[in-house]
Amino acid sequence: MSRMAAVRQRPLRPLSSATDLTDHTDHPDAPHAAIAPDSDPHSDAADFESETQSLTPSIWDYVHQHGRTYHRYMAGAYPFPNDALENERLDMQHVIIRALFDQHNYFAPLKRPKRILDIGCGTGKWCLEMAKEFPRARVEGIDLSPIQPDVTPANVDFFIDDIRRKEWWHCTQPYDYIHTRMSLGIFPDFRVIIQKAFNNLEPGGYLESHEMYPKVYCDDGTMPPTFELLEWTRLQDKAAMTLGTPLRIANKLKTWYEQAGFVDVVEDVWAIPMNSWARDSKHKLLGKFMLWNLCQGLHAWTVEYFVKALQWTEAEVEVYLAHLRNAIADRSVHGYYKVWVVYGRKPSAHEPPSKVPKPPHWPQEPSSDDEGDDDE
């Protein structure tokens, strides 16, 4: 495909109009393995390149607001910051997800892929690890911020680009594997991304998504209905819906994959504690890292939403988050999140297509250049 407006570089995420997918209704939850709480609440655990290319000055001229920096290219498309604080959190998030998935970067049955795409590649960690595992594959990452390393392996390319652009409905060079991760709260309609991925895969190629559901769960009654994190979750969801970027996408992915045309769709759900309340060493360590990740990310996930959608002041956000961080660290509350893993295969030319029909309101390819995804 043409990359006229894309700035090519080394290694955020991001789209259409809200439909019934932007509802507040919980869909049936997928099964998950229970996590046993630690009988000793005071115990704890520890332990857990080469081509350089330049960007235009306008890409580096970040937007400054709320005491943070945000991407300049397609400003406003991604509601979260891109500064050093957030990049450090993104790198730790990658470590957490790898540990949760027992060091797997993917679950689709890949066989010598030639072209791999990461949509919203962030700091590029996933791309670099995939390039090492598949040294003969061309690994590409696209993002709205130039926050990736300048020096990379020869088989990695990063592009500052916007997946919302019309050109991404059809590429001239299809991929064998496309990956998305943590895209909640970014796209008005994530089904558009799924459909674009389907269109841009070789027959037999795979799309895979790793998404956290924003609801905090508790199985043993230790989370009171007045728990501060529950209130924050409701407020964040309200703000995201007001801005037209729904957070609750993880539990709908399997259906959307099948409606887009994918077959052999697999869904799995993983649980991750919100802090180190769990008994076994793996979940205790994951919870410890998750607590750091939550506290580090709260400001980024709150300030733009609450100020813009709920009309809070920045000072009100700061005071509110100080109390919230204390609540999240409370190990007597056995809260956890669910992370969905979904992958599906684009059928070959000679096999039956998906039997799941597209609903009438399924996203369609734009018929003109004024669909909100132009490059100006």
RADAQUI-V148514 format. One record per pair of residues at least 12 apart in sequence whose ideal C-beta (glycine too) atoms are under 6 Angstrom apart, sorted by the first residue. I is the first residue (numbers start at 1). J is the second residue. If there is no record, write none. Layout:
[[I,J] [I,J]]
//
This chain:
[[1,167] [1,171] [1,172] [2,167] [5,375] [6,159] [6,161] [7,55] [7,59] [7,160] [8,159] [9,53] [9,55] [9,146] [9,158] [9,160] [10,148] [10,149] [10,150] [10,152] [10,158] [11,121] [11,124] [11,141] [11,148] [11,158] [12,78] [12,120] [12,122] [12,143] [12,144] [12,145] [13,78] [13,120] [13,183] [13,186] [14,77] [14,78] [14,163] [14,164] [14,186] [14,187] [15,164] [15,187] [15,188] [15,189] [15,192] [16,188] [16,189] [16,192] [16,363] [18,188] [18,244] [19,361] [22,246] [27,251] [30,269] [32,269] [32,271] [35,271] [35,278] [35,283] [36,279] [37,277] [37,279] [37,334] [38,279] [41,331] [44,276] [45,281] [45,284] [45,285] [48,285] [49,151] [49,152] [50,151] [52,150] [55,146] [59,73] [59,146] [59,160] [63,75] [66,303] [66,314] [68,81] [68,83] [69,81] [69,82] [69,83] [71,144] [71,145] [73,144] [73,160] [74,144] [74,162] [78,144] [79,304] [80,300] [81,300] [82,145] [82,147] [86,300] [87,123] [87,147] [89,296] [89,297] [90,122] [90,123] [91,123] [92,293] [93,293] [94,125] [96,289] [99,286] [100,270] [100,272] [100,286] [105,129] [106,208] [107,341] [107,343] [108,206] [108,208] [108,343] [110,177] [113,137] [113,176] [113,177] [114,137] [114,176] [115,138] [115,175] [115,176] [116,130] [116,137] [116,139] [116,177] [117,140] [117,175] [117,178] [118,141] [118,179] [119,163] [119,180] [121,141] [121,143] [123,147] [124,141] [124,148] [127,139] [127,141] [127,156] [131,153] [131,155] [131,156] [138,155] [139,155] [139,156] [140,157] [141,158] [142,159] [142,161] [146,160] [164,373] [165,373] [166,366] [166,373] [168,196] [169,196] [169,365] [170,199] [171,200] [174,200] [174,201] [174,202] [175,200] [175,201] [176,202] [176,205] [177,206] [178,197] [178,207] [179,208] [180,209] [181,210] [184,247] [184,249] [185,240] [185,245] [185,247] [188,244] [188,245] [189,363] [190,249] [191,256] [191,363] [192,363] [194,256] [194,260] [195,260] [195,363] [198,260] [198,261] [198,346] [201,346] [203,346] [203,348] [203,349] [204,348] [205,346] [206,343] [206,345] [207,344] [208,343] [209,253] [209,342] [210,341] [211,249] [211,250] [211,340] [212,337] [212,339] [213,250] [213,251] [213,338] [214,247] [216,229] [216,335] [217,336] [218,334] [218,335] [220,334] [222,333] [222,334] [223,333] [223,335] [228,324] [228,327] [229,327] [229,328] [232,324] [236,305] [239,305] [239,306] [239,309] [239,310] [242,309] [243,309] [250,340] [253,340] [253,342] [254,267] [254,342] [257,344] [258,354] [258,356] [259,356] [259,358] [261,354] [262,344] [263,345] [263,347] [263,354] [264,345] [265,344] [266,343] [267,342] [268,341] [269,338] [269,340] [270,339] [271,336] [271,338] [272,286] [272,290] [272,337] [273,287] [273,336] [274,290] [274,328] [274,335] [275,287] [275,291] [275,329] [275,331] [276,288] [277,331] [277,334] [294,328] [295,325] [298,321] [302,317] [303,317]]
//
